[in-house]
Amino acid sequence: MKTVKDFNFKNKKALIRVDFNVPLNDKFEITDTNRIEAAKATIVKILEDGGSAILMSHLGRPKGKQDEFSLRHIVDKTSEILGVQVKFASDCIGKIAEDAAAALQPGEILLLENLRFYAEEEKGDKEFSKKLASLGDIYVNDAFGTAHRAHASTTIAAEFFPDKKCFGLLLAKEIESINKVFKDGEKPVTAILGGSKVSSKITIIENMLDKVNHLIIGGGMTYTFVKAQGGKIGNSICEDDKQELALEILKKAKAKGVQIHLPVDVVGADSFSNDAKTQIFDVDKIPDGWQGLDAGPKTLSLFSEVIAKSRTILWNGPIGVFEMEN
């Protein structure tokens, strides 16, 4: 696997897929900068070589072009973290993006507008990918959170760079860690998967079923599994169209002898807010008007027992809402 270390970026424009899907508060201030900081080493390497960086990312789940999801909100903080004034293009394709990319000089950084302002991004549209690919000389994927999805800016865009594509330092490190876990990890192996959507983790889950002994599932995708099995989840997040998929995963896990551990209770809230009223509910008995936002005390005890017996642990994604202190 080639990484940015295998390329010299002098006078080259690196088209980098980063994951700057960061949480923003109601003043559009970033509340957690970890994802930007994690991409810094890759970007710095390219600039130090004498190259320039064109950054592509999504932010949230916009329906069309919505200002609240514009990446312009993160330009100042990103500039501060990277130590370089980041230029911003108010589109990710078309003349605005093309002109901004063409004008980019060595040592400079350009951030493109939110990829998901175009439905073509998540559809993996080849024409959209081609327009993105035309902006850079070398393709770099440094977005672990989206690497498994066949989106226009990931798998499809990479196809336009047959000999000039590589992993960023962050993604390379993640892949190396996973390979090491599965190759050298002592049994029993436990994978902990969080996050809000079953659909975004399906490839990871299916690949893990042959390699792990225990699979702990938490976060928002819990409720798709619970509802699929007939549980009441109130107003909790749920991918209704993925319930069959959830049942299929449970069936496959059982056939392969993998024990799946789902939450048994949750911290429920009457709104998605830091100041919401909270109450503990059984995971399958959440009343209407309430939503599950975190693992409950019985769940923490159950998960702790599984983790304590494990010799190797791989963790991906949050088990609860991390954006709010309470």
C-alpha positions as CSV (number, residue, x, y, z in Angstrom):
1,M,0.0,0.0,0.0
2,K,1.5,3.3,-1.1
3,T,1.4,6.3,1.3
4,V,2.3,10.0,0.9
5,K,5.8,9.0,2.0
6,D,6.2,7.2,-1.3
7,F,5.6,10.4,-3.3
8,N,7.4,13.7,-3.8
9,F,4.8,16.4,-4.1
10,K,7.1,19.2,-5.4
11,N,5.1,21.4,-7.7
12,K,2.2,19.0,-7.5
13,K,-1.4,19.6,-6.4
14,A,-2.5,16.9,-4.0
15,L,-6.3,16.2,-4.1
16,I,-6.9,15.0,-0.5
17,R,-10.1,13.4,0.8
18,V,-10.2,14.4,4.4
19,D,-12.9,13.9,7.0
20,F,-13.7,17.3,8.4
21,N,-17.2,16.3,9.4
22,V,-16.8,18.1,12.7
23,P,-19.5,19.1,15.2
24,L,-20.5,22.7,15.3
25,N,-22.5,24.6,17.9
26,D,-25.3,27.1,17.2
27,K,-22.7,29.8,16.6
28,F,-21.1,27.6,13.9
29,E,-18.0,27.1,16.1
30,I,-16.2,23.8,16.1
31,T,-16.7,21.9,19.4
32,D,-14.2,19.1,18.6
33,T,-11.2,19.7,16.4
34,N,-9.7,16.2,16.5
35,R,-10.5,15.3,12.9
36,I,-8.7,18.3,11.6
37,E,-5.7,17.8,13.9
38,A,-5.5,14.2,12.8
39,A,-5.1,15.2,9.1
40,K,-2.4,17.8,9.8
41,A,0.6,15.4,9.4
42,T,-0.4,14.4,5.9
43,I,-1.0,18.0,4.8
44,V,2.2,19.3,6.3
45,K,4.2,16.5,4.5
46,I,2.8,17.6,1.1
47,L,3.5,21.3,1.8
48,E,7.0,20.6,3.0
49,D,7.7,18.7,-0.2
50,G,6.8,21.9,-2.1
51,G,3.3,20.9,-3.1
52,S,-0.1,22.4,-2.5
53,A,-3.2,20.7,-0.9
54,I,-6.8,20.7,-2.2
55,L,-9.0,19.4,0.6
56,M,-12.3,17.7,-0.1
57,S,-14.8,16.8,2.7
58,H,-18.4,16.5,3.6
59,L,-20.1,18.1,6.6
60,G,-23.3,16.7,8.0
61,R,-26.2,15.5,5.9
62,P,-27.4,18.5,3.9
63,K,-30.4,18.3,1.5
64,G,-28.9,20.3,-1.3
65,K,-27.0,23.5,-0.7
66,Q,-27.7,24.7,2.9
67,D,-25.6,27.4,4.4
68,E,-25.6,25.8,7.9
69,F,-23.6,22.9,6.4
70,S,-21.1,25.1,4.5
71,L,-17.5,24.3,5.1
72,R,-16.7,28.0,5.1
73,H,-17.7,27.9,8.8
74,I,-14.5,25.9,9.6
75,V,-12.0,27.9,7.5
76,D,-10.6,30.1,10.3
77,K,-10.2,27.3,12.8
78,T,-8.6,25.0,10.2
79,S,-6.2,27.8,9.2
80,E,-5.2,28.1,12.9
81,I,-4.7,24.4,13.4
82,L,-2.7,23.9,10.1
83,G,-0.7,27.1,10.5
84,V,-1.5,28.2,7.0
85,Q,-4.2,30.6,5.8
86,V,-6.7,28.2,4.1
87,K,-8.3,29.5,0.9
88,F,-11.9,28.6,0.3
89,A,-13.8,27.7,-2.9
90,S,-17.6,28.2,-2.6
91,D,-18.1,25.2,-4.8
92,C,-16.4,21.8,-5.1
93,I,-16.8,21.4,-8.9
94,G,-17.3,23.8,-11.9
95,K,-15.5,27.1,-12.7
96,I,-15.2,28.4,-9.2
97,A,-13.4,25.3,-8.0
98,E,-11.4,24.9,-11.2
99,D,-10.1,28.6,-11.1
100,A,-9.2,28.3,-7.4
101,A,-7.3,25.1,-7.9
102,A,-5.5,26.4,-11.0
103,A,-4.4,29.5,-9.1
104,L,-3.0,27.5,-6.1
105,Q,0.7,27.9,-5.5
106,P,3.2,25.6,-3.7
107,G,2.7,25.8,0.0
108,E,-0.9,26.8,-0.2
109,I,-4.1,25.0,0.9
110,L,-7.6,25.2,-0.7
111,L,-10.7,23.9,1.0
112,L,-13.5,23.0,-1.4
113,E,-17.2,23.4,-0.5
114,N,-19.2,20.5,1.1
115,L,-19.2,17.5,-1.3
116,R,-22.6,16.5,-0.1
117,F,-24.2,19.7,-1.5
118,Y,-24.3,17.4,-4.6
119,A,-26.4,14.1,-4.3
120,E,-23.9,12.7,-6.8
121,E,-21.3,12.4,-4.1
122,E,-23.1,9.6,-2.1
123,K,-24.3,8.0,-5.3
124,G,-20.7,7.5,-6.5
125,D,-21.5,9.4,-9.7
126,K,-18.6,8.9,-12.2
127,E,-19.0,12.3,-14.0
128,F,-19.0,14.1,-10.7
129,S,-15.8,12.1,-9.7
130,K,-14.2,13.1,-12.9
131,K,-14.8,16.8,-12.2
132,L,-13.2,16.4,-8.8
133,A,-10.3,14.4,-10.1
134,S,-9.5,17.1,-12.7
135,L,-8.5,19.5,-9.9
136,G,-5.4,17.6,-8.7
137,D,-2.3,15.7,-9.8
138,I,-2.1,13.1,-7.1
139,Y,-5.0,11.6,-5.2
140,V,-4.7,11.1,-1.4
141,N,-7.3,9.4,0.7
142,D,-6.9,10.3,4.4
143,A,-10.5,9.9,5.5
144,F,-10.9,6.7,7.5
145,G,-14.6,7.3,8.3
146,T,-15.6,7.3,4.7
147,A,-12.9,5.0,3.2
148,H,-15.3,2.0,3.1
149,R,-18.0,3.8,1.1
150,A,-18.0,3.9,-2.7
151,H,-18.6,7.6,-2.9
152,A,-17.6,9.9,-5.7
153,S,-14.7,11.4,-3.7
154,T,-13.3,8.1,-2.5
155,T,-13.2,4.9,-4.4
156,I,-14.5,6.4,-7.7
157,A,-12.2,9.4,-7.7
158,A,-9.2,7.2,-7.0
159,E,-9.8,5.3,-10.3
160,F,-8.8,8.5,-12.2
161,F,-5.3,8.3,-10.8
162,P,-4.1,4.8,-11.7
163,D,-0.4,5.3,-10.7
164,K,-0.8,8.5,-8.7
165,K,-2.9,7.6,-5.7
166,C,-2.0,6.8,-2.1
167,F,-3.1,6.8,1.5
168,G,-2.6,9.7,3.9
169,L,-0.6,9.1,7.1
170,L,-3.8,8.9,9.2
171,L,-5.6,6.3,7.0
172,A,-2.4,4.3,6.6
173,K,-2.0,4.1,10.4
174,E,-5.6,3.0,10.9
175,I,-5.2,0.2,8.2
176,E,-1.9,-0.9,9.7
177,S,-3.5,-1.1,13.2
178,I,-6.5,-3.1,12.0
179,N,-4.2,-5.5,10.0
180,K,-2.0,-6.0,13.1
181,V,-5.0,-6.7,15.3
182,F,-6.4,-9.4,13.0
183,K,-3.0,-10.9,12.2
184,D,-1.3,-10.9,15.6
185,G,-4.2,-10.3,18.0
186,E,-4.7,-12.7,20.9
187,K,-8.1,-14.3,21.2
188,P,-10.8,-13.6,22.2
189,V,-11.0,-10.6,19.8
190,T,-13.7,-8.0,20.5
191,A,-14.7,-5.3,18.1
192,I,-16.7,-2.3,19.5
193,L,-18.7,-0.4,16.8
194,G,-20.5,2.8,17.4
195,G,-21.9,5.6,15.3
196,S,-25.4,6.5,14.1
197,K,-25.9,4.4,11.0
198,V,-25.9,0.7,10.2
199,S,-25.5,1.6,6.5
200,S,-22.2,3.4,7.1
201,K,-20.7,0.4,9.0
202,I,-22.1,-2.5,7.0
203,T,-18.9,-3.3,5.1
204,I,-16.8,-3.1,8.3
205,I,-19.3,-5.4,10.2
206,E,-19.4,-8.0,7.4
207,N,-15.6,-8.1,7.2
208,M,-15.3,-8.5,10.9
209,L,-17.6,-11.4,11.4
210,D,-14.9,-13.8,10.2
211,K,-12.3,-12.3,12.5
212,V,-13.8,-11.5,15.8
213,N,-15.3,-13.5,18.7
214,H,-17.4,-10.7,20.2
215,L,-19.0,-7.7,18.5
216,I,-20.3,-4.9,20.7
217,I,-22.7,-2.6,18.9
218,G,-23.6,0.8,20.4
219,G,-24.4,4.4,19.4
220,G,-27.3,5.4,17.2
221,M,-27.4,2.3,15.1
222,T,-28.5,0.3,18.2
223,Y,-32.0,1.4,17.6
224,T,-32.2,0.0,14.1
225,F,-31.3,-3.4,15.5
226,V,-33.8,-3.0,18.4
227,K,-36.7,-1.9,16.3
228,A,-36.0,-4.7,13.8
229,Q,-36.5,-7.1,16.7
230,G,-39.8,-5.6,17.7
231,G,-38.6,-3.2,20.4
232,K,-40.1,0.3,21.2
233,I,-37.5,3.0,20.5
234,G,-39.6,6.2,21.0
235,N,-38.1,9.0,19.0
236,S,-34.6,7.5,18.7
237,I,-32.7,7.7,15.5
238,C,-33.4,4.7,13.2
239,E,-32.8,3.7,9.6
240,D,-36.2,2.1,9.0
241,D,-35.0,0.8,5.5
242,K,-32.1,-1.0,7.1
243,Q,-34.1,-3.2,9.6
244,E,-33.9,-6.3,7.3
245,L,-30.1,-5.7,7.0
246,A,-29.8,-5.6,10.8
247,L,-31.6,-8.9,11.2
248,E,-29.4,-10.4,8.5
249,I,-26.3,-9.3,10.4
250,L,-27.6,-11.0,13.6
251,K,-28.3,-14.1,11.6
252,K,-24.8,-14.2,10.0
253,A,-23.1,-13.6,13.3
254,K,-25.0,-16.5,14.9
255,A,-24.0,-18.8,12.0
256,K,-20.4,-17.8,12.4
257,G,-20.4,-18.2,16.2
258,V,-19.9,-14.5,16.9
259,Q,-21.6,-13.2,20.0
260,I,-23.2,-9.8,19.3
261,H,-23.8,-7.6,22.4
262,L,-26.4,-4.8,22.1
263,P,-27.3,-2.3,24.8
264,V,-29.9,-3.5,27.3
265,D,-30.7,0.0,28.7
266,V,-30.1,3.5,27.7
267,V,-29.9,7.1,28.9
268,G,-33.0,8.6,27.3
269,A,-33.6,12.3,26.8
270,D,-36.8,14.3,26.0
271,S,-34.8,16.3,23.4
272,F,-31.5,16.4,21.6
273,S,-30.1,19.0,23.9
274,N,-27.4,19.4,26.6
275,D,-30.2,20.7,28.9
276,A,-32.7,17.9,28.2
277,K,-34.4,15.9,31.0
278,T,-32.8,12.4,31.2
279,Q,-34.1,9.1,32.4
280,I,-32.9,5.4,32.2
281,F,-35.0,3.1,30.0
282,D,-34.8,-0.5,28.9
283,V,-33.5,-0.3,25.3
284,D,-36.7,-1.8,23.9
285,K,-39.1,0.2,26.0
286,I,-38.4,3.8,25.2
287,P,-41.6,5.8,25.3
288,D,-42.8,8.2,22.6
289,G,-41.3,11.6,23.0
290,W,-38.0,10.2,24.3
291,Q,-34.9,9.2,22.5
292,G,-31.9,7.1,23.5
293,L,-28.7,9.1,23.5
294,D,-26.2,7.0,25.5
295,A,-25.5,3.6,27.0
296,G,-27.2,3.0,30.4
297,P,-25.6,1.6,33.6
298,K,-26.6,-2.1,33.0
299,T,-25.2,-1.8,29.5
300,L,-21.9,-0.3,30.7
301,S,-21.6,-3.2,33.2
302,L,-22.4,-5.8,30.5
303,F,-20.0,-4.3,28.0
304,S,-17.3,-4.0,30.7
305,E,-17.6,-7.7,31.4
306,V,-17.1,-8.6,27.7
307,I,-14.1,-6.2,27.4
308,A,-12.5,-7.5,30.6
309,K,-12.5,-11.0,29.2
310,S,-11.1,-9.9,25.8
311,R,-7.4,-10.1,24.9
312,T,-7.6,-7.9,21.8
313,I,-10.0,-5.0,21.2
314,L,-10.7,-2.9,18.1
315,W,-12.9,0.2,18.6
316,N,-14.5,2.3,15.9
317,G,-17.1,5.0,16.4
318,P,-18.9,6.7,19.4
319,I,-21.1,4.7,21.7
320,G,-23.2,7.7,22.7
321,V,-23.7,11.4,21.9
322,F,-20.3,13.0,22.5
323,E,-21.1,16.5,21.3
324,M,-22.8,17.5,24.6
325,E,-21.2,17.5,28.0
326,N,-24.2,16.2,29.9
